[in-house]
Amino acid sequence: MTNPFTTDDIKVNVGDLIYYELKVYNPNSYALVDVVATEIFEELLSFIEIISIDTGTLTTESGNLTWTIPIIPANTEY
């Protein structure tokens, strides 16, 4: 299966579903603790649902997505 995600510009129409992928990576030789990643969606987008996360908690409020991760081990990507 090919990866459905892209970093290229795409053309969408009103009502189209866009699947969004947020990744975090710790390139360090030590763990990171209490990591908070935030994404602010464009005003024209509406957030529908969280499909899955590997760890931590994901919340949405006022168009902002906040992913709180208790620990990211060294050289690990979520």
Buried (B, 14 or more C-beta within 10 A) or exposed (E): EEEEEEEEEEEEEEEEEEEEEEEBEBEEEEEBEEBEBEEEBEEEEEEEEEEEEEBBEBEBEEEEBBBBBEEBEEEBEB
